[in-house]
């Protein structure tokens, strides 16, 4: 972590500032200092539209006083700026305390001292921007060379590198490096009045992403999805059996279930309110949120409150046994925190966010999932999705196939699925043994990288719709 213009011992300085704010009335306070080094690129139809190279330093300050949070952010790590931000956050908390209805308390967390480094084969900061642009240009060229029916290619790239130091009044001092390399494609085709599009989103912690996924391979994969749709039939709407591929299973884990398992949303009245300990899914279903998957975008040693990363089982054999917590919701529900407090950057306070949210694998091969299906659909790749607190969801499917008598049939385009999460989880009668993990992003007011996935699932009945 850089020391800013003033040369100082960071641990000693942060500790002295936190001691001082405690003496002024804070029951808890934290400094989350960051150095961010980011590259963001956008390319459309072979033309570079935007190049952003950003180096920034700052700190997010949270102070808890009289049961209320105060938050302030600063772009300087100088002692004077940090002290002003701490005092500003304290004043905000005290001013708001006169109208607080339910004072904030924090579940206990063991103070930690640690230094966490990311190990990658290729540090993206060592790769020049021309190489990064050329890789996108290679994807673009591959897409247009693949088929003359490809009409538009939009590509996005980001490498985000953060060196973070978290210091708290409870004695935690955690230095933690975070690194993400992300590639996104959106490709559109047209033929005989039929429009089709496909997305492709991948990521790694290091720039070896393009060794494992060469640009030409990325371009061919997404272009194949588009041309397949241009030749595909439309689906038969209505309730049908479906095998949901790993790409879409991740969307269900994240969008349909994950959000309503975030304790702040559960307490706000999600479909899981009051259902802890109850059977809400088929006994074939086990779902977890983990900070421990090495390849996942949500893998962290400590969250942004200093709670150690862990695996949290949400549903076990169909029974809801856990939720995702920060220290505040954990105190409300009288359970330990799960390490799910994460912030986009130093400008915003941490909130409850998913990490790597997945269905547990089962014992079925893909052929065994297929063999009992007389008619249905195999849903291979998703276009986008959303879910509501009441558990209802919709997911657009960009790549699908008919299933006829246990065999994959013709490709299908413009297919969507919708339903109620809890009802759909009850319909899962078999889980595959293959595992897939998708790298993606999640909004919830702050944009965060996360992962989701699992095995292919067979759902006895789900509502299929077409465009």
C-alpha positions as CSV (number, residue, x, y, z in Angstrom):
1,X,0.0,0.0,0.0
2,X,1.5,3.4,-0.9
3,X,2.1,5.8,1.9
4,X,0.9,8.9,0.1
5,X,2.8,12.1,0.0
6,X,3.6,12.0,3.7
7,X,5.9,9.2,4.8
8,X,4.4,7.4,7.7
9,X,4.0,4.0,9.3
10,X,0.5,3.0,8.2
11,X,-0.3,0.6,11.1
12,X,0.9,3.1,13.7
13,X,-1.0,6.0,12.1
14,X,-4.2,4.1,11.6
15,X,-4.1,2.7,15.1
16,X,-3.6,6.2,16.6
17,X,-6.4,7.7,14.6
18,X,-8.8,4.9,15.5
19,X,-7.9,5.2,19.2
20,X,-8.6,8.9,19.1
21,X,-12.0,8.4,17.5
22,X,-12.9,5.8,20.1
23,X,-12.1,8.3,22.8
24,X,-14.5,10.8,21.1
25,X,-17.4,8.4,21.4
26,X,-17.2,5.8,18.6
27,X,-18.1,2.3,19.7
28,X,-16.5,0.9,16.5
29,X,-14.6,2.4,13.6
30,X,-12.7,1.2,10.6
31,X,-10.4,2.5,7.9
32,X,-10.4,0.7,4.5
33,X,-7.6,2.2,2.5
34,X,-7.0,1.2,-1.1
35,X,-4.7,1.7,-4.1
36,X,-6.6,0.8,-7.3
37,X,-4.9,0.3,-10.6
38,X,-7.4,-0.4,-13.3
39,X,-7.6,-0.8,-17.1
40,X,-11.0,-0.7,-18.9
41,X,-11.4,-1.1,-22.6
42,X,-14.5,-1.0,-24.9
43,X,-14.3,-2.0,-28.6
44,X,-17.2,-2.0,-31.1
45,X,-17.0,-3.4,-34.6
46,X,-13.3,-3.2,-34.7
47,X,-13.1,0.4,-33.4
48,X,-11.7,1.2,-30.0
49,X,-14.4,3.3,-28.3
50,X,-12.9,3.9,-24.8
51,X,-9.7,3.3,-23.0
52,X,-9.6,4.0,-19.3
53,X,-6.3,3.7,-17.3
54,X,-7.0,4.7,-13.7
55,X,-4.6,4.9,-10.7
56,X,-6.3,6.1,-7.6
57,X,-5.8,6.0,-3.8
58,X,-8.3,6.6,-1.1
59,X,-10.0,5.3,2.0
60,X,-13.5,4.5,3.1
61,X,-14.2,5.3,6.7
62,X,-17.1,3.8,8.8
63,X,-17.9,4.9,12.3
64,X,-20.5,3.4,14.6
65,X,-21.7,5.7,17.4
66,X,-24.9,5.6,19.5
67,X,-26.2,2.7,17.4
68,X,-25.9,4.5,14.0
69,X,-23.4,4.2,11.1
70,X,-21.6,7.2,9.7
71,X,-19.6,6.9,6.5
72,X,-17.1,9.1,4.8
73,X,-14.6,8.7,1.9
74,X,-11.4,10.5,1.1
75,X,-9.0,10.4,-1.9
76,X,-6.0,11.1,0.4
77,X,-4.2,8.8,2.9
78,X,-2.5,11.7,4.6
79,X,-3.1,11.7,8.4
80,X,-5.0,15.0,8.4
81,X,-7.4,13.9,5.7
82,X,-8.1,10.5,7.4
83,X,-8.7,12.3,10.7
84,X,-11.2,14.7,9.1
85,X,-13.0,11.8,7.5
86,X,-13.2,10.0,10.8
87,X,-14.6,13.0,12.5
88,X,-17.1,13.6,9.7
89,X,-18.4,10.1,9.9
90,X,-18.7,10.4,13.7
91,X,-20.7,13.6,13.4
92,X,-23.0,12.0,10.9
93,X,-23.7,9.0,13.2
94,X,-24.3,11.2,16.2
95,X,-26.6,13.5,14.3
96,X,-28.7,10.6,13.0
97,X,-28.8,8.9,16.4
98,X,-31.7,11.0,17.7
99,X,-34.1,9.4,15.3
100,X,-32.8,5.8,15.3
101,X,-35.5,3.1,15.9
102,X,-33.3,0.0,16.0
103,X,-29.7,0.7,17.1
104,X,-27.0,-1.2,15.2
105,X,-25.1,-3.9,17.0
106,X,-22.3,-6.0,15.6
107,X,-21.8,-9.8,16.0
108,X,-18.4,-10.6,17.4
109,X,-15.5,-11.3,15.0
110,X,-12.1,-12.4,16.0
111,X,-9.5,-9.6,15.2
112,X,-7.0,-10.6,12.6
113,X,-3.6,-9.6,11.4
114,X,-2.7,-10.8,7.9
115,X,-1.1,-10.0,4.6
116,X,-2.7,-11.7,1.6
117,X,-1.1,-11.7,-1.8
118,X,-2.7,-13.0,-5.1
119,X,-0.5,-15.5,-7.0
120,X,-1.0,-15.3,-10.8
121,X,1.1,-16.5,-13.7
122,X,0.8,-13.2,-15.5
123,X,0.2,-9.9,-13.7
124,X,-2.1,-7.7,-15.9
125,X,-0.2,-4.7,-14.7
126,X,2.9,-6.1,-16.6
127,X,1.0,-6.3,-19.9
128,X,1.0,-3.2,-22.1
129,X,-2.3,-1.8,-23.2
130,X,-1.5,-2.4,-26.9
131,X,-1.5,-6.2,-26.2
132,X,-4.8,-5.9,-24.4
133,X,-6.4,-4.1,-27.3
134,X,-4.9,-6.5,-29.9
135,X,-6.5,-9.5,-28.1
136,X,-9.9,-7.8,-28.4
137,X,-9.2,-7.0,-32.1
138,X,-8.4,-10.7,-32.6
139,X,-11.7,-11.7,-31.1
140,X,-13.5,-9.1,-33.3
141,X,-11.8,-10.4,-36.5
142,X,-12.6,-14.1,-35.6
143,X,-16.2,-13.2,-35.2
144,X,-16.5,-11.4,-38.5
145,X,-14.5,-14.1,-40.3
146,X,-16.6,-16.9,-38.8
147,X,-19.8,-16.1,-40.8
148,X,-20.9,-13.3,-43.0
149,X,-24.2,-13.2,-41.1
150,X,-22.4,-11.7,-38.1
151,X,-23.3,-8.0,-38.1
152,X,-22.1,-6.5,-34.8
153,X,-19.5,-7.2,-32.2
154,X,-19.1,-5.4,-28.9
155,X,-16.2,-6.3,-26.7
156,X,-15.3,-5.2,-23.2
157,X,-12.2,-5.8,-21.1
158,X,-11.2,-4.9,-17.6
159,X,-8.3,-5.7,-15.3
160,X,-8.9,-4.4,-11.8
161,X,-6.1,-4.5,-9.2
162,X,-6.5,-3.5,-5.6
163,X,-4.1,-3.3,-2.7
164,X,-6.3,-2.9,0.4
165,X,-5.5,-2.3,4.1
166,X,-8.3,-2.7,6.7
167,X,-7.7,-1.4,10.2
168,X,-10.4,-1.5,12.9
169,X,-10.8,-0.3,16.5
170,X,-11.0,-3.9,17.5
171,X,-7.4,-4.5,16.5
172,X,-7.7,-6.0,13.0
173,X,-5.0,-5.0,10.5
174,X,-5.4,-6.9,7.2
175,X,-3.5,-6.2,4.0
176,X,-5.1,-7.9,1.1
177,X,-4.5,-7.9,-2.6
178,X,-7.4,-8.4,-5.1
179,X,-7.1,-8.9,-8.8
180,X,-9.6,-9.6,-11.6
181,X,-9.2,-10.0,-15.4
182,X,-12.5,-10.0,-17.3
183,X,-13.5,-10.4,-20.9
184,X,-17.1,-9.8,-22.3
185,X,-18.5,-10.3,-25.8
186,X,-21.9,-9.4,-27.2
187,X,-22.3,-10.5,-30.8
188,X,-25.3,-10.0,-33.1
189,X,-26.2,-11.7,-36.4
190,X,-29.0,-11.4,-39.0
191,X,-30.3,-13.7,-41.7
192,X,-33.6,-13.6,-43.7
193,X,-35.2,-11.2,-41.2
194,X,-34.2,-13.2,-38.1
195,X,-32.0,-11.4,-35.5
196,X,-30.0,-13.3,-33.0
197,X,-27.4,-12.4,-30.4
198,X,-25.2,-14.1,-27.8
199,X,-23.0,-13.1,-24.9
200,X,-19.8,-14.6,-23.6
201,X,-18.3,-13.6,-20.2
202,X,-15.2,-15.1,-18.8
203,X,-12.6,-14.2,-16.2
204,X,-9.5,-15.2,-14.3
205,X,-7.4,-13.6,-11.5
206,X,-4.4,-13.2,-13.9
207,X,-3.8,-12.3,-17.5
208,X,-3.2,-16.0,-18.2
209,X,-6.9,-15.8,-19.1
210,X,-5.9,-15.6,-22.8
211,X,-3.5,-18.5,-22.5
212,X,-6.4,-20.7,-21.2
213,X,-9.0,-19.0,-23.5
214,X,-7.2,-17.8,-26.7
215,X,-8.9,-14.9,-28.5
216,X,-9.7,-17.0,-31.5
217,X,-11.4,-19.7,-29.4
218,X,-13.5,-17.0,-27.7
219,X,-14.6,-15.5,-31.0
220,X,-15.5,-18.9,-32.5
221,X,-17.5,-19.9,-29.4
222,X,-19.7,-16.9,-29.3
223,X,-20.1,-16.7,-33.1
224,X,-21.2,-20.3,-33.2
225,X,-23.9,-19.5,-30.6
226,X,-25.2,-16.7,-32.9
227,X,-25.3,-18.7,-36.1
228,X,-26.9,-21.6,-34.4
229,X,-29.7,-19.4,-33.3
230,X,-30.2,-18.0,-36.8
231,X,-30.9,-21.5,-38.0
232,X,-33.0,-22.6,-34.9
233,X,-36.7,-23.1,-34.5
234,X,-38.9,-21.3,-31.9
235,X,-39.9,-23.2,-28.8
236,X,-43.3,-24.7,-27.8
237,X,-44.5,-22.6,-24.9
238,X,-45.8,-24.1,-21.7
239,X,-44.7,-26.3,-18.8
240,X,-42.0,-28.8,-19.9
241,X,-39.2,-30.9,-18.5
242,X,-35.8,-29.2,-18.9
243,X,-32.2,-30.0,-18.3
244,X,-30.5,-26.8,-17.2
245,X,-26.9,-26.5,-18.2
246,X,-24.2,-25.3,-15.8
247,X,-24.2,-21.8,-17.4
248,X,-27.8,-21.2,-16.4
249,X,-27.6,-23.2,-13.2
250,X,-25.3,-20.4,-12.0
251,X,-27.9,-17.8,-12.9
252,X,-30.5,-19.7,-10.8
253,X,-28.1,-20.0,-7.9
254,X,-27.3,-16.3,-8.0
255,X,-30.4,-14.5,-9.2
256,X,-33.3,-16.8,-8.2
257,X,-32.0,-18.0,-4.8
258,X,-28.8,-16.2,-3.9
259,X,-30.3,-12.7,-3.5
260,X,-33.2,-13.8,-1.3
261,X,-30.6,-15.6,0.9
262,X,-28.8,-12.4,1.6
263,X,-29.9,-11.7,5.2
264,X,-30.5,-7.9,4.6
265,X,-33.0,-8.8,1.9
266,X,-34.4,-11.7,3.9
267,X,-35.1,-9.4,6.8
268,X,-36.7,-6.9,4.3
269,X,-39.3,-9.5,3.5
270,X,-37.9,-11.9,0.9
271,X,-39.6,-15.2,0.1
272,X,-37.4,-16.9,2.7
273,X,-38.5,-14.9,5.7
274,X,-39.4,-17.3,8.5
275,X,-38.3,-20.4,6.6
276,X,-35.0,-21.3,8.3
277,X,-35.0,-24.9,9.2
278,X,-37.8,-25.7,6.8
279,X,-37.8,-27.8,3.7
280,X,-38.0,-25.5,0.7
281,X,-36.5,-27.6,-2.1
282,X,-36.2,-31.2,-3.4
283,X,-34.0,-33.4,-1.2
284,X,-31.7,-33.4,-4.3
285,X,-30.8,-29.8,-3.8
286,X,-27.8,-28.5,-1.8
287,X,-26.6,-24.9,-2.4
288,X,-23.7,-23.0,-0.9
289,X,-21.9,-19.7,-1.1
290,X,-18.2,-20.0,-0.7
291,X,-15.2,-17.8,-0.4
292,X,-12.8,-20.8,-0.8
293,X,-13.1,-21.8,-4.5
294,X,-9.6,-21.0,-5.8
295,X,-10.7,-20.1,-9.3
296,X,-13.8,-18.1,-8.3
297,X,-14.2,-14.3,-8.7
298,X,-15.7,-14.2,-5.2
299,X,-12.8,-16.0,-3.5
300,X,-11.4,-13.9,-0.6
301,X,-9.4,-14.6,2.5
302,X,-11.2,-11.9,4.5
303,X,-14.3,-9.8,3.7
304,X,-14.4,-6.0,4.0
305,X,-15.3,-6.2,7.7
306,X,-12.2,-8.4,8.4
307,X,-14.3,-11.6,8.8
308,X,-12.4,-14.7,7.6
309,X,-13.6,-16.2,4.3
310,X,-15.6,-19.4,4.6
311,X,-18.1,-21.8,3.0
312,X,-21.7,-21.1,4.0
313,X,-24.3,-23.8,3.2
314,X,-27.6,-22.2,2.4
315,X,-29.7,-25.3,1.5
316,X,-28.8,-28.8,2.6
317,X,-30.8,-31.7,1.1
318,X,-33.7,-29.4,0.5
319,X,-33.7,-27.7,3.9
320,X,-32.9,-24.0,4.4
321,X,-30.1,-24.0,7.0
322,X,-28.3,-20.7,6.5
323,X,-28.2,-17.2,5.1
324,X,-25.4,-14.8,4.1
325,X,-24.6,-12.3,6.8
326,X,-22.5,-9.3,7.6
327,X,-21.8,-8.5,11.3
328,X,-24.9,-6.4,11.6
329,X,-27.5,-8.9,10.3
330,X,-25.7,-11.7,12.2
331,X,-26.2,-9.8,15.4
332,X,-29.9,-9.3,14.6
333,X,-30.4,-13.0,14.0
334,X,-28.0,-14.2,16.7
335,X,-25.7,-16.2,14.4
336,X,-22.0,-15.8,13.5
337,X,-21.1,-13.6,10.6
338,X,-20.4,-15.5,7.3
339,X,-17.9,-13.1,5.7
340,X,-20.2,-11.7,3.0
341,X,-19.6,-8.0,3.6
342,X,-18.0,-6.6,0.4
343,X,-17.7,-3.1,-1.1
344,X,-17.1,-2.1,-4.7
345,X,-14.3,0.3,-3.7
346,X,-13.4,2.7,-1.0
347,X,-16.1,5.2,-2.0
348,X,-18.9,3.0,-0.6
349,X,-19.5,1.0,2.6
350,X,-19.6,-2.8,2.5
351,X,-22.9,-4.5,2.1
352,X,-23.9,-8.2,2.0
353,X,-22.8,-9.7,-1.3
354,X,-22.5,-13.1,-2.7
355,X,-19.1,-14.7,-3.4
356,X,-19.2,-18.0,-5.3
357,X,-22.8,-19.3,-5.2
358,X,-23.3,-22.8,-6.4
359,X,-25.4,-26.0,-6.5
360,X,-23.7,-29.0,-5.1
361,X,-22.9,-31.8,-7.7
362,X,-24.8,-35.1,-7.9
363,X,-24.1,-38.5,-9.4
364,X,-25.8,-38.4,-12.8
365,X,-23.9,-38.3,-16.1
366,X,-25.3,-36.0,-18.8
367,X,-26.6,-38.9,-20.8
368,X,-28.4,-40.2,-17.7
369,X,-30.1,-36.9,-17.2
370,X,-31.3,-37.1,-20.8
371,X,-32.5,-40.7,-21.0
372,X,-35.8,-40.4,-19.2
373,X,-36.9,-37.2,-21.0
374,X,-39.5,-38.0,-23.7
375,X,-39.8,-34.3,-24.7
376,X,-38.3,-31.2,-23.2
377,X,-35.5,-28.8,-23.6
378,X,-31.8,-28.6,-22.8
379,X,-31.0,-25.0,-21.8
380,X,-27.3,-24.4,-22.6
381,X,-26.6,-20.7,-22.2
382,X,-28.2,-17.7,-20.7
383,X,-28.8,-14.2,-22.1
384,X,-29.8,-12.4,-18.8
385,X,-32.0,-12.8,-15.8
386,X,-33.7,-11.1,-12.9
387,X,-35.5,-12.1,-9.7
388,X,-37.7,-10.5,-7.2
389,X,-37.9,-10.6,-3.4
390,X,-41.1,-12.7,-3.7
391,X,-39.1,-15.5,-5.3
392,X,-40.3,-15.0,-8.9
393,X,-37.7,-15.0,-11.6
394,X,-37.3,-14.8,-15.4
395,X,-34.2,-15.9,-17.4
396,X,-33.5,-15.4,-21.0
397,X,-31.9,-18.3,-22.8
398,X,-29.6,-17.7,-25.8
399,X,-28.7,-21.3,-26.6
400,X,-31.1,-24.3,-26.3
401,X,-32.0,-27.6,-27.9
402,X,-35.0,-29.8,-28.0
403,X,-34.9,-33.2,-26.3
404,X,-36.7,-36.0,-28.0
405,X,-36.8,-39.5,-26.5
406,X,-33.6,-39.0,-24.5
407,X,-31.6,-37.5,-27.4
408,X,-30.7,-33.9,-28.1
409,X,-32.6,-32.6,-31.2
410,X,-32.9,-29.3,-33.1
411,X,-31.6,-26.0,-31.7
412,X,-34.1,-23.5,-30.4
413,X,-34.0,-19.7,-30.3
414,X,-35.6,-16.9,-28.3
415,X,-36.5,-19.1,-25.4
416,X,-37.1,-18.0,-21.8
417,X,-37.9,-19.6,-18.5
418,X,-39.9,-18.2,-15.6
419,X,-41.3,-19.3,-12.4
420,X,-41.2,-19.2,-8.6
421,X,-37.8,-20.1,-7.1
422,X,-39.2,-22.3,-4.3
423,X,-41.5,-24.2,-6.6
424,X,-38.7,-24.7,-9.2
425,X,-36.4,-26.0,-6.5
426,X,-39.0,-28.6,-5.6
427,X,-39.1,-29.8,-9.2
428,X,-35.4,-30.8,-9.4
429,X,-35.2,-34.6,-9.6
430,X,-31.6,-35.1,-10.6
431,X,-28.2,-33.4,-10.4
432,X,-25.3,-34.0,-12.7
433,X,-21.8,-34.8,-11.6
434,X,-20.0,-32.3,-13.9
435,X,-19.3,-28.8,-12.4
436,X,-19.1,-25.5,-14.2
437,X,-18.3,-22.0,-12.8
438,X,-19.3,-18.8,-14.4
439,X,-17.5,-15.5,-13.9
440,X,-19.8,-12.5,-13.8
441,X,-20.9,-9.2,-12.2
442,X,-23.7,-8.3,-9.9
443,X,-25.4,-4.9,-9.3
444,X,-27.3,-4.5,-6.0
445,X,-26.4,-0.8,-6.0
446,X,-22.6,-1.5,-6.3
447,X,-21.0,-3.4,-9.2
448,X,-19.1,-6.5,-7.8
449,X,-17.4,-9.4,-9.5
450,X,-18.7,-12.8,-8.3
451,X,-19.0,-16.4,-9.6
452,X,-21.9,-18.9,-9.6
453,X,-22.3,-22.4,-11.0
454,X,-22.9,-26.0,-10.3
455,X,-23.8,-29.2,-12.3
456,X,-26.5,-29.6,-14.9
457,X,-29.9,-30.1,-13.3
458,X,-33.0,-31.9,-14.5
459,X,-36.3,-30.0,-13.6
460,X,-39.4,-32.1,-14.0
461,X,-41.5,-29.0,-15.0
462,X,-40.7,-25.4,-15.7
463,X,-42.5,-22.8,-17.7
464,X,-41.0,-22.3,-21.2
465,X,-41.8,-19.2,-23.1
466,X,-40.8,-17.8,-26.5
467,X,-40.3,-14.3,-28.0
